[in-house]
Amino acid sequence: MCSSITIDLSDSQFQKLQDLAAVYGVTLEVLLKVGLEDCLNFQKSKFVDAANCVLTKNAALYRRLGACF
């Protein structure tokens, strides 16, 4: 299933996006989909990195707590 969104852009923002799409030789839709996918993956990656940092930092504590149960 696909969903669509509508956003308001200034003429200058729209032109910049069109120019960027032309530089990469893709349609504006493809440029926006790829950009959005990168943004979503970056956020997921940042969360995973933060979670791994917390788990690694507190590993000894978690082992001690686990031994209590």
Secondary structure, 3 states (H helix, E strand, C coil): CCCCCCCCCCHHHHHHHHHHHHHHCCCHHHHHHHHHHHHHHHHHHHHHHHHHHHHHHCHHHHHHHHHCC
